[in-house]
């Protein structure tokens, strides 16, 4: 079934026939297409991103799609979180609306560390409500002076009897201000650099937890700066063991980083479909824009850039799900290539639209704003290159 599309082109589904995916993934894509075509996402008010995100989480949960964010033992759709399913969902949602993709993605990223390393009591209490959309989650790693350089983290957690007391600040926290539960990373001092970081679950209603600032961005998403003022957290809400926080964070990002690439692909595919539709209908020089060799060449380059990134993305997710192999290098390659290629593809689409493309409210203009953040969050492009180089050197040493 072709999904609803303003351009009338239909989202290309040829890549779903690639051998990286199973029939369950194709059925999932069809179910999502039908959900969106039936107005399952509702009317999304991008001027009120907080309310819109809450509504999207509730609708995606009620429809069963958030089950792909948690393991089956806690209400999930798969025995373990399936990277390919995450990619299918995120690409489809991003094609239709960036905020819908955001709402889905954060349910998984925000609690991925709980699924991987949380104590049983926390898993039972939190994960089923994440799958149903009853709770909203957030992932609190970035600080004002510690973004790509996690080792520079200054938020601290001091042991005090049966509790830890958190002091510090995080920023650019997705779902900040609307989340019910936060996965928070703080320095506990077991070692220098990244070796002295631990992970905790912090509830939004904990005394001393402060929303210090709402952050507006070029593509409206709920973001905030949060502060911990003597926040007391039971030691039973630590994820994993003391000092394991950085490893837990990286394992979580390895699962979800390919899905960032998939979201970029969703934006890029929408841009290509819109560009093709516009080129076929735009009259000029006695024919249409699509008749011009220059336009055909640009569209060909756009399609090739999308397929190249899609192959890297699906390879990464398949390697993790099926081969059960590490994907740090592959995920970095996919995220780097997909986000950079999508930025270029969307820019080309906007160029083909001409002056209409920069008009507020046009789809290329919206996509242009949506894609930009993906080249930064969950590891900027420059960081992905460092990761790839580092992993190459490790492999050479072995």
CORVEN-V157669 format. One record per run of one state. SS is the DSSP state (a for helix, b for strand, c for the rest). FROM is the first residue (numbers start at 1). LEN is the number of residues. If there is no record, write none. Layout:
SS | FROM | LEN
SS | FROM | LEN
This chain:
c | 1 | 13
a | 14 | 4
c | 18 | 5
a | 23 | 15
c | 38 | 11
a | 49 | 14
c | 63 | 2
a | 65 | 5
c | 70 | 1
b | 71 | 1
a | 72 | 3
c | 75 | 3
b | 78 | 1
c | 79 | 4
a | 83 | 14
c | 97 | 1
a | 98 | 20
c | 118 | 2
a | 120 | 13
c | 133 | 4
b | 137 | 4
c | 141 | 2
b | 143 | 1
c | 144 | 2
b | 146 | 1
c | 147 | 3
a | 150 | 3
c | 153 | 3
b | 156 | 5
c | 161 | 2
b | 163 | 12
c | 175 | 6
b | 181 | 7
c | 188 | 5
a | 193 | 4
b | 197 | 7
c | 204 | 5
b | 209 | 7
c | 216 | 7
b | 223 | 12
a | 235 | 3
b | 238 | 2
c | 240 | 5
a | 245 | 37
c | 282 | 1
b | 283 | 2
c | 285 | 2
b | 287 | 2
a | 289 | 3
c | 292 | 1
a | 293 | 31
c | 324 | 4
a | 328 | 31
c | 359 | 4
a | 363 | 12
c | 375 | 6
a | 381 | 17
c | 398 | 1
